[in-house]
Amino acid sequence: MKPLVISAIAQLFASQAMAFNPSSGAARFVGFDLGTSGARISIVEGDADADADADAARQPSYREIYSDGIAWSRDAPYDNAGAWMAAVFELLERAQGTGYLSSVRSICASGTSASCCVIDSKNCGSVTRRPRMYDFDVTSSAENLAASVRAMDLIDKHAPPRHTARAATGSLAKLLSWNEEQPLKSGEVLCHQADYVAMNLMSDAKKCGSGGGAMKRIVRSDWHNTLKCGYDVRNLHWPDWILACLQEGGISDPLGTGVLPTEVVSPGQPLGTVSEVIAERYGIPKNAVVVGGTTDSNAAFLAAAGAKPELGTAVTSLGSTLAIKQLSETYVEDADRGVYSHRFPVFRSSDGKESDGGGSEAWLIGGASNVGCAVLRQEKFSNEELVELSKDIDPASNSPLKYYPLTKKGERFPAANSDMLPMLDPKPDTRVEYLHGILQGISDVEREGFKVLGDLGASPGMPRNVLSCGGGARNEMWIKMRQRKMRELDGAESVAVRRADNTEASYGAALLAASNIRS
């Protein structure tokens, strides 16, 4: 059995790129992911037989023929927009030598949720406000606390109760606080991390500096990245309350002046073709398409579940913390517990019909708990110990220990309780009993999380398949324990829990690049 907790750097950034023997002349699709540890590229190749198959229910077939990654360094940190594109260009340069880029049909990028900057749309998209990343909380910023307070007051006044955009880490809070610190100038536009990559892949640097309209850059975004900025993903427009909020903050005509992305598309929807400069530099066809992006967690869901998952498919991430996502026919939201719905992209099948998981509409719903594998490191379990002790745990038996394995005070999902304390007592006589109790405690939180999603209105009410990713997914005993725990819920008697074959967000982005592009 492989170690339960592994090094993310070792997993993501191997010294050698992965490559397979490609099929001659096959269509290929590129996915980029910009994460907290570094950037990664995946190239997938489509199954020609799948494209030709008239059976729309068939899962499209793609295989990853190349992947590579680079880690952020002290000189090129992840919160530097210049480093984002430098990483993308370096990965393209590495891939160029394989010859795979010559038959690329489309490109997609994913980025960390609510990571954004501000660019000057009148000056080739130059960055005017340094990026604020996914975990930047405007209320904890010491730069200008008064500005942050004013920004959150505006959101509190205008945003609907329990709305996702109320978060102090959301892109709306970041945009308003930037404006409160120093009023946005004409031409400044909010730009999410994935938006920035797409814009630069489509920009034509040769024309920059020539004046007039050639200097103009347009920010195009997608449903997933704009969710935490307040975009109405149910009705597909910027709601009136957002416009009123920005106007009261001193930003007049937010759509007319382009402070907000003027075009918001489905993830995977074509935005435009790559620039001539990019095409010539890296040997990419000039008609290769750049498509709407997504967030890293949604891309990871696609990587695990495939390009055309069924309703009821769920993915559990067993990393430092526990996160669950489930594909539902219904929209679910409870911002107090961090539960929100991403509109699932509509994919085109080989016969031209649309599919989004089985119905006319589908939603990727989920939440994230503060319990997770970080507690194993806190309690000094080594990789070797985890492997050996897991062999002595019977996944069919219950531990008498009732733990809630937090590393520190506070929980957000399945119950929001900022005062909740870790529960890791009493300590048993042996380390194997202790590990059994901790893993069972995390399993119970996962089970309760899916029950909460069902109680809030998920459809189906219980997942049918739970795909596991993260370091914890490598523990086969734990997978069996979690399946038994899930099957204790009403309506989940036949749920199957297994390890996902692929969970790289760059792979999911590549599948998204392929989703709406057909020969």
KEKE-376133 format. One line per 3 residues: number of its first residue (from 1); their letters; for each residue z, x, y of C-alpha. Coordinates in steps of 0.02 Angstrom, whole numbers, m for minus. Layout:
<atoms>
NUM = a = Z:X:Y  ...
</atoms>
This chain:
<atoms>
1 = mkp = 0:0:0  m41:64:173  93:83:307
4 = lvi = 150:m76:393  149:m4:568  12:120:612
7 = sai = m34:218:766  m150:118:879  m228:277:944
10 = aql = m261:342:769  m338:176:719  m444:147:874
13 = fas = m500:319:922  m548:419:770  m628:587:805
16 = qam = m790:535:721  m891:379:762  m920:257:620
19 = afn = m1101:227:572  m1197:144:430  m1376:152:377
22 = pss = m1469:26:485  m1615:m83:436  m1779:m32:511
25 = gaa = m1833:m136:660  m1684:m256:651  m1615:m339:808
28 = rfv = m1455:m259:868  m1316:m315:984  m1187:m213:1081
31 = gfd = m1006:m256:1117  m887:m161:1231  m700:m184:1241
34 = lgt = m593:m110:1378  m414:m112:1317  m247:m38:1364
37 = sga = m271:119:1258  m454:152:1291  m632:87:1279
40 = ris = m733:50:1124  m913:9:1077  m979:m84:925
43 = ive = m1160:m111:877  m1200:m248:753  m1360:m286:662
46 = gda = m1416:m461:621  m1464:m526:451  m1646:m580:468
49 = dad = m1625:m702:323  m1480:m787:414  m1584:m811:570
52 = ada = m1725:m886:469  m1611:m1002:372  m1625:m1183:431
55 = daa = m1450:m1223:370  m1351:m1233:532  m1187:m1234:437
58 = rqp = m1214:m1061:367  m1107:m924:442  m1221:m803:534
61 = syr = m1221:m633:452  m1198:m473:551  m1142:m301:500
64 = eiy = m1068:m167:609  m1181:m15:600  m1095:92:732
67 = sdg = m930:103:822  m845:232:930  m702:241:1054
70 = iaw = m622:349:1185  m443:349:1247  m393:336:1428
73 = srd = m328:498:1499  m211:542:1640  m364:584:1746
76 = apy = m453:422:1699  m317:289:1681  m353:112:1625
79 = dna = m317:41:1798  m461:134:1878  m627:41:1895
82 = gaw = m721:205:1903  m646:253:1736  m703:88:1660
85 = maa = m886:123:1694  m870:308:1655  m807:259:1482
88 = vfe = m946:132:1456  m1078:259:1506  m1004:395:1396
91 = lle = m1003:277:1247  m1185:231:1281  m1230:415:1293
94 = raq = m1148:449:1125  m1236:301:1045  m1405:353:1118
97 = gtg = m1422:494:993  m1419:372:847  m1577:282:901
100 = yls = m1490:113:882  m1503:70:1067  m1692:60:1062
103 = svr = m1686:m112:979  m1537:m187:1070  m1563:m370:1116
106 = sic = m1404:m406:1214  m1240:m333:1275  m1068:m412:1300
109 = asg = m904:m343:1369  m724:m398:1345  m578:m346:1453
112 = tsa = m391:m373:1462  m344:m546:1524  m317:m563:1714
115 = scc = m359:m379:1746  m460:m380:1906  m510:m292:2066
118 = vid = m598:m340:2227  m773:m278:2264  m885:m275:2417
121 = skn = m1032:m383:2370  m1128:m324:2523  m1114:m141:2477
124 = cgs = m1173:m120:2297  m1012:m188:2224  m902:m45:2283
127 = vtr = m717:m72:2242  m612:m115:2395  m445:m157:2311
130 = rpr = m380:m51:2167  m372:m148:2003  m217:m244:1956
133 = myd = m204:m253:1769  m155:m388:1646  31:m348:1657
136 = fdv = 42:m327:1847  171:m452:1910  152:m485:2097
139 = tss = 335:m534:2111  393:m366:2046  278:m266:2159
142 = aen = 371:m158:2283  215:m131:2389  233:m290:2490
145 = laa = 361:m411:2424  343:m530:2572  156:m547:2537
148 = svr = 191:m583:2354  317:m717:2399  192:m801:2515
151 = amd = 59:m795:2379  172:m876:2250  229:m1007:2376
154 = lid = 46:m1057:2400  21:m1071:2213  181:m1171:2193
157 = kha = 123:m1292:2328  m53:m1321:2263  m62:m1286:2076
160 = ppr = m29:m1432:1958  137:m1426:1864  138:m1311:1711
163 = hta = m36:m1246:1752  m88:m1077:1679  m134:m1011:1852
166 = raa = 48:m1023:1907  85:m859:1818  134:m714:1931
169 = tgs = 25:m603:1821  m129:m715:1839  m284:m666:1936
172 = lak = m255:m805:2064  m85:m731:2109  m165:m559:2125
175 = lls = m306:m623:2236  m187:m715:2352  m66:m569:2363
178 = wne = m209:m451:2407  m260:m568:2546  m81:m584:2608
181 = eqp = m63:m394:2613  m227:m372:2708  m346:m518:2742
184 = lks = m503:m512:2637  m658:m465:2735  m827:m549:2727
187 = gev = m913:m499:2565  m755:m458:2467  m758:m545:2297
190 = lch = m635:m558:2154  m703:m467:2001  m623:m467:1828
193 = qad = m635:m315:1717  m772:m387:1605  m864:m453:1759
196 = yva = m864:m279:1833  m945:m203:1678  m1078:m339:1671
199 = mnl = m1117:m321:1857  m1140:m133:1842  m1249:m146:1689
202 = msd = m1364:m263:1784  m1355:m174:1953  m1500:m62:2004
205 = akk = m1424:93:2082  m1595:155:2143  m1599:17:2273
208 = cgs = m1424:46:2340  m1426:119:2514  m1596:48:2560
211 = ggg = m1516:m91:2663  m1544:m278:2670  m1533:m385:2515
214 = amk = m1548:m233:2401  m1366:m194:2438  m1307:m366:2378
217 = riv = m1213:m385:2215  m1167:m551:2134  m1010:m571:2030
220 = rsd = m1037:m682:1878  m891:m726:1768  m850:m831:1615
223 = whn = m734:m970:1558  m609:m853:1475  m584:m729:1616
226 = tlk = m572:m861:1753  m444:m970:1662  m294:m882:1742
229 = cgy = m379:m894:1912  m374:m1083:1899  m551:m1123:1844
232 = dvr = m561:m1297:1769  m624:m1260:1594  m626:m1444:1548
235 = nlh = m740:m1501:1689  m822:m1331:1719  m796:m1310:1905
238 = wpd = m675:m1235:2032  m552:m1378:2065  m513:m1442:2239
241 = wil = m333:m1380:2232  m394:m1199:2215  m506:m1216:2367
244 = acl = m364:m1296:2467  m244:m1159:2413  m362:m1019:2466
247 = qeg = m405:m1105:2630  m222:m1124:2675  m204:m939:2635
250 = gis = m335:m901:2767  m488:m888:2655  m610:m1012:2728
253 = dpl = m753:m1080:2622  m703:m987:2461  m862:m1034:2370
256 = gtg = m983:m1018:2515  m920:m845:2560  m912:m793:2378
259 = vlp = m728:m743:2367  m729:m827:2197  m865:m789:2070
262 = tev = m1003:m912:2114  m1067:m923:1936  m951:m955:1788
265 = vsp = m1037:m967:1619  m996:m987:1437  m948:m824:1351
268 = gqp = m1108:m764:1269  m1223:m854:1391  m1362:m743:1461
271 = lgt = m1330:m681:1638  m1480:m568:1666  m1565:m412:1601
274 = vse = m1504:m233:1608  m1556:m134:1761  m1705:m17:1753
277 = via = m1589:130:1781  m1480:86:1630  m1633:50:1522
280 = ery = m1716:215:1564  m1559:320:1552  m1502:260:1381
283 = gip = m1664:203:1298  m1619:18:1301  m1763:m108:1308
286 = kna = m1792:m171:1485  m1782:m351:1425  m1609:m327:1345
289 = vvv = m1492:m463:1406  m1316:m448:1476  m1213:m601:1427
292 = ggt = m1053:m682:1489  m899:m588:1432  m728:m635:1366
295 = tds = m549:m572:1355  m491:m445:1227  m383:m566:1127
298 = naa = m524:m693:1114  m645:m557:1062  m521:m503:928
301 = fla = m515:m684:865  m705:m684:847  m698:m517:758
304 = aag = m576:m586:631  m646:m763:613  m833:m726:626
307 = akp = m971:m789:739  m956:m969:681  m777:m1009:626
310 = elg = m724:m1180:563  m598:m1291:651  m425:m1250:589
313 = tav = m460:m1064:576  m314:m965:645  m278:m783:680
316 = tsl = m104:m705:686  m82:m536:768  63:m439:693
319 = gst = 80:m300:818  226:m251:929  238:m437:968
322 = lai = 178:m591:875  28:m690:940  m60:m838:860
325 = kql = m224:m925:899  m301:m1077:816  m471:m1160:837
328 = set = m437:m1342:880  m543:m1494:918  m418:m1543:1054
331 = yve = m359:m1464:1215  m176:m1409:1216  m73:m1339:1358
334 = dad = 109:m1302:1393  121:m1165:1525  311:m1161:1511
337 = rgv = 290:m1090:1337  133:m990:1370  24:m1110:1271
340 = ysh = m149:m1135:1342  m325:m1174:1283  m480:m1068:1303
343 = rfp = m640:m1168:1294  m731:m1105:1141  m910:m1048:1172
346 = vfr = m1054:m1152:1107  m1166:m1052:991  m1346:m1087:950
349 = ssd = m1392:m1090:766  m1556:m1030:694  m1635:m1203:709
352 = gke = m1597:m1212:895  m1454:m1336:879  m1286:m1303:958
355 = sdg = m1125:m1273:863  m950:m1231:921  m846:m1240:764
358 = ggs = m890:m1411:699  m887:m1533:845  m954:m1566:1018
361 = eaw = m808:m1470:1092  m681:m1344:1028  m532:m1254:1100
364 = lig = m449:m1090:1056  m264:m1126:1078  m117:m1012:1055
367 = gas = 43:m932:1110  135:m766:1100  314:m731:1048
370 = nvg = 421:m581:1094  469:m551:912  361:m431:815
373 = cav = 346:m262:732  422:m170:881  593:m216:810
376 = lrq = 554:m113:654  537:43:759  693:m4:856
379 = ekf = 788:m15:692  721:157:639  609:103:495
382 = sne = 482:240:459  307:204:392  356:280:224
385 = elv = 515:177:215  422:16:255  299:49:114
388 = els = 431:90:m16  556:m47:31  420:m181:35
391 = kdi = 386:m146:m149  563:m204:m188  553:m369:m94
394 = dpa = 510:m527:m189  398:m630:m72  440:m788:m170
397 = sns = 626:m778:m133  720:m821:27  835:m699:114
400 = plk = 1006:m775:156  996:m686:325  948:m793:475
403 = yyp = 876:m671:601  780:m692:763  706:m516:779
406 = ltk = 691:m488:967  704:m313:1039  782:m376:1201
409 = kge = 840:m533:1288  712:m671:1319  586:m775:1222
412 = rfp = 427:m865:1280  354:m949:1124  377:m1055:1019
415 = aan = 523:m1097:1135  536:m1034:1313  711:m966:1333
418 = sdm = 740:m821:1452  922:m812:1394  887:m798:1207
421 = lpm = 969:m644:1132  913:m543:980  993:m603:818
424 = ldp = 1003:m459:693  1178:m483:624  1260:m475:502
427 = kpd = 1193:m310:435  1175:m314:245  1227:m174:128
430 = trv = 1051:m109:95  898:m68:199  785:m170:84
433 = eyl = 891:m326:116  886:m288:302  696:m271:302
436 = hgi = 680:m432:201  783:m525:331  682:m457:478
439 = lqg = 511:m494:402  570:m668:353  632:m697:530
442 = isd = 462:m652:604  378:m763:473  488:m909:523
445 = ver = 439:m887:706  255:m885:658  277:m1044:555
448 = egf = 370:m1130:697  233:m1075:819  98:m1163:720
451 = kvl = 210:m1316:703  231:m1320:893  42:m1312:918
454 = gdl = 26:m1459:798  163:m1556:888  74:m1525:1054
457 = gas = m86:m1602:987  m186:m1469:895  m321:m1543:784
460 = pgm = m310:m1510:640  m122:m1515:655  m99:m1367:539
463 = prn = m214:m1217:514  m322:m1210:359  m341:m1022:355
466 = vls = m232:m890:439  m316:m722:460  m197:m578:493
469 = cgg = m226:m428:604  m122:m288:678  m18:m158:587
472 = gar = 85:m288:496  m70:m361:412  m76:m208:299
475 = nem = 81:m264:206  22:m371:59  198:m424:13
478 = wik = 225:m492:189  61:m588:182  121:m675:24
481 = mrq = 289:m713:105  205:m784:260  89:m894:155
484 = rkm = 239:m966:62  329:m998:226  176:m1083:303
487 = rel = 156:m1195:151  330:m1266:180  261:m1362:329
490 = dga = 195:m1539:308  6:m1533:300  0:m1346:267
493 = esv = 23:m1351:78  m146:m1269:46  m156:m1150:193
496 = avr = m223:m978:145  m155:m822:230  m250:m659:212
499 = rad = m293:m499:303  m444:m506:417  m589:m391:375
502 = nte = m618:m338:555  m511:m362:710  m589:m244:837
505 = asy = m619:m333:1002  m778:m232:1028  m845:m303:865
508 = gaa = m802:m479:923  m891:m445:1088  m1044:m387:991
511 = lla = m1043:m549:890  m1034:m643:1055  m1183:m543:1118
514 = asn = m1279:m603:966  m1220:m784:974  m1353:m858:1086
517 = irs = m1495:m733:1066  m1627:m777:939  m1798:m706:899
</atoms>
